[in-house]
Amino acid sequence: MKELNLEKLLSECHKHIKRLRSASKKMSLYMPLSVNRYENLTDDEVEHIDQFLFRFAKLQDTIGNKLFGALLSFLQEANLKNSPFLDVLNRLEQLKIIENKDDWVELRKIRNDISHHYDDDSQEMVLGINAIYQKKDLLIEIFNKVESQYNETKSNIV
């Protein structure tokens, strides 16, 4: 049961990553953004950015809110379900599943920052979009480490 849930979550993350990469590739033509470029984006370019930001957020939510806990449960770690999220990050760091919990905290911060900015503040939007664009590979890297840990553990069980 735990494996099935984990594999569904991994599959969901792969879909988000595929779409995140697709949007990122389309955005590469005009990244990093400047305020002037941001204020003159075409409708298609805005859609690429929206898709990118949406998939980044969905991937991060799935990893942080579901996958981390499912992996720790699969590894038969102490139940951290009702623990502060920082405890989960600390345990993942101790297990060397994530290199540095501060990376995750930073990813959450830049994602939260942009969700609180609105289109009328072009400078802040540009800073947020550029920051997330620069950190997309870190988020994917964290996912890859979680998936590797799962696959390694699963192969040792069989």
Order of alpha helices (4+ residues) and beta strands (2+ residues): alpha-alpha-alpha-alpha-alpha-alpha-alpha
